[in-house]
Amino acid sequence: MTPGTTHHYLERLVRHFERPAFIDRDPVSIPHGFDDPRDREVIGLYAALLAWGRRETVLAKMNDLCERMRFRPYAFVRGFDGERDADRLHGFKHRTFQPEDLFWFTHNVGILLHRYETMEELFARHLPVSASHVGPAIQGFSEAVLSAHPDTPVRLGKHLARPATGSACKRLNMYLRWMVRPGPVDMNLWQRITPKQLMLPLDVHSGREARRLGMLTRKSNDWKACIELTDNCRRLCVQDPARYDFAFFGIGAYGPPDFSKTD
């Protein structure tokens, strides 16, 4: 495709996939199920971090977790007491995310919520005013969680992606997309980070489609590839590059749509 043709095709894909119907089958449906913005941003963080594997399984696990939190995720996490509340988390696991990981993640995020009050403040405090993208905010968030308590086990680090390690930080970039971008799928809850600063959530599926369309040349799905893809998307829409996540993810997950039936 020529650059103009690719741009046109991506725009059609975004219009096709970025619809309210997308929500029900996606982990973003979990934060959409809450009214309080504080609940949305807290449970959204868990939903994003646990969003790997079959989506049906992810949704079932998240419904279980919401019940364990008494459907009050902000109050539960901010008021988490390790001795009092550990039993409520006992036995929860999802793939490599073990009960120990859930305990320490909840414990440490609770400490940080006491310090910053909201997840938005926690991320934004680590984003320099001059930052062109959210990489420093992701790095700062993960480091803050890992250092919130001296007894935090080293193993928690494998669940908290950081640009400094070369990770594409797919799930945290997806979480920020949910929190920052306007709807109908994303929730536009935060004001201190702008859509212009968001990075594309990059994984094996979106990377494959981005390469097929000539939007990505780097072979590894790492932080440098995330920067390359996002920079190319900024050339198409400087104010909202992450909107094209719906294009790359959509055709990767559902296949190319038949526009003759949808136009």
N, C-alpha and C positions, 0 to 999 in steps of 0.2 A: 504494500500500500504506500501511496505517497503520504507525506506528513499531513496534508489537508484531508485526505481520505481517512487516515487513521483517527484524526481528531473528530471528524464527523461520526465515525463508527463508535468511538468511545462515548461520545455524547449520547448517541442512541442507546447504548448499553446502560448508561447511568439512568436515563429516563425510564428504561424498561425495568430495571431491578430496584431502583430507589423508590419504593412504594410501600404504603402501610402493610400490604400483604406479606412483605419480606419479614416483618417482625415476628410473626407467630412461630416460624420454624428456626429462629436464630436465637442465640444466647442474649441478644439485646432485649428480648421479650421479658427477661427477668427484671431489670431495673424499670422497664416500662410498667411493670405490675404494681409499682409503688407510687404514691402521690407526693410524699415529702421529698424535696430535692436532696436532703441529707441522706435519706434512706437509699435513694437512687444511686448516689455517687458511691456509697459504701458497698452496697450489694452488687453494683455494676463492676466494681474492682474485682470482687471474687468471681463473678461470672466471666470476666475477661481472662483472668489468670487460669481458670479451670476449663477454658474453651478449647479443648483439644480432644480429638476422638469423635465418635458418632454424636451428632447433635442431639439425638433423642436421649442418649445417655447423659450428656452434659445437662440437658434441661431437667432430667429426673434427679440428678445429683444436686442441682441448684435448688430445686423444690424441697428436697430433703434438708439442705442447709438453711433455707429460709424458715422452715418449721423449727429447726433447732434454735434459731435465733428469735423464736417467738414472733416472727414477721415484723420485727423491729430492729433491723440490722444496725442502724446508727446507734441507737441506745444500747444494744447488746455489745457492740464492739467498743464503743467509747467507755462503757461501764464494765468492761470485761475484768473479772477477778479470777485469776488462775486457779485458786483453791476452790472457789465457789462454783465456777462455771465449766470447769474442765470436763465434767461428766456429760455435759450437753453436746460436746464435740467428739466424745469418745466413739471410736468405731467408724468415723467418716473417712473415706479415702476415695481418691479418683486417680486411677493409673499410678503414677509415681508420687502423687501428692498424698502423703501419709498423715495419720492423725497428729503426729508430732509436728509436721509442717503446718497444719491448720491451727494447732494450738499456738505456736510461736508467731505465726503470721498475725493471728487475731490479737494476741497479747501485745505485740509490738505496734501494730497499727492503732490499737487502743491508746497506747502511750502517746503516740504522735497526734491523735485526735484531741487529747487533753492539751497538747502544746499548741496545735494549730487550729483546732475547732472544726475545720472542714478539710476534705480532700483537696478541694480547689486551692486552698491556702497552702497546703503542704507541697503540692506540685509547683505552684506559682512562685513560692519563696525560693525555689531552686532554679528559676529561669531568669537569667540576666535580662535587663531591659533591652539590651541591644541584640539579644539572641534571634537568629533568623529561623530557628527551628526548635522543636521541643526536646532535642537530645539531652541538654543539661538538666531539664526537669525530670526526665526519666532516670538519668544517672543519679541525681540528687535524691529522688524518691526511694530508689532501691537501696542506696547507701544508708539513708535515714532509717529504713525498716531494719536493715541488717545490724545497725549499730545502736538501736533503741534500748537494748538490754544487754549487759555483758555476758549473760549465759546463753545467748542466742546460738543455736547449733549451726555449724558451718553448712550443713546440708540444705538449709533454707535458701542459701545463695543460688542454688540451681533453679529455683522457681522465680527468681527476681532478675530479669534480664537487664543488662547494662551495656550501653554503647561502647564503653571502654574495654569490654571483653570481646568486642566484635559482633555481638548478637544483633540481629535485625530488630529485636524488641517488638515482635509482631503483636503480642497480646496487649502490651502496654500502649502501643500506638493505636490499637483498636479501641482500647478503653478511652483514650483521650479523644479519639474521633467521636465516640458516643457522647462524651461530656460536652464537647465544644461546638461541633457542627450543628446547624439548624436542621429541623426535621425534613421529611416525615418519619424517618427511621431514627436518626440521631436526635439528641435531646436538648442541645443548646443550653445547658445548665450553667456553664462557666463563662465569665466575662474577662478574666485576667489572662487567658490564653486565647489567641485568635485562630480561626480556621487557616489563615495564611501560614501559621507556624507549624501546622500538623505535618506528620510524616506518613507515608503510605504503609499500612500494615502488610508486610511482605512475608510470605511463606512459600512453600514449594509449589503450591497450585497457582497463586497469583504471579509468582516469579516465572513460571512456565508460560503463562498467557502473555505476560509483559514482554518476554523475549520473542514470542511468536509474532507479536505485533510491532517489534522493533523498538520498544520503549526501554529495554534493558539489555545491556551487553555483558555485564559482569556475570561470571558463571556461578559464583557462590551466592547463596541467599543470606548475606551478612549485612552489617551496618553500612558498609560502603555501597553495596547494591541498593539498600534502602535510600541512601542519599541520591544515587544516580537516578533511580526511578522517580523519586519525588521531584528532583530538579527538572526532569523531563516533563512531569505533569504540571509543574509550575509554569512552564512555557505555554501550556495550553490554558491554564486558569490560575493566574498568580495569586488570587485571593482565596482559593479553595482547592488546592491540589489533591487533597485526600478524597474528594468526591469520586475520583476515578477508581477508588477501591471497590466500588459497587460494580464497575465494569470488569476488572480483573478477577475479583472473587466470584462474581456472578457467572461468568462463562466457565470458570474453573469448577464451580460446584454444580451448576445446572446445565452447562453446555450452551452453545450459541443459540439465541432465540430465533424463531422464525418470524421475522419482522413482517412478512406478508400477512400474518394472522393477527398482528398487534398494531400495526400502523393504521 
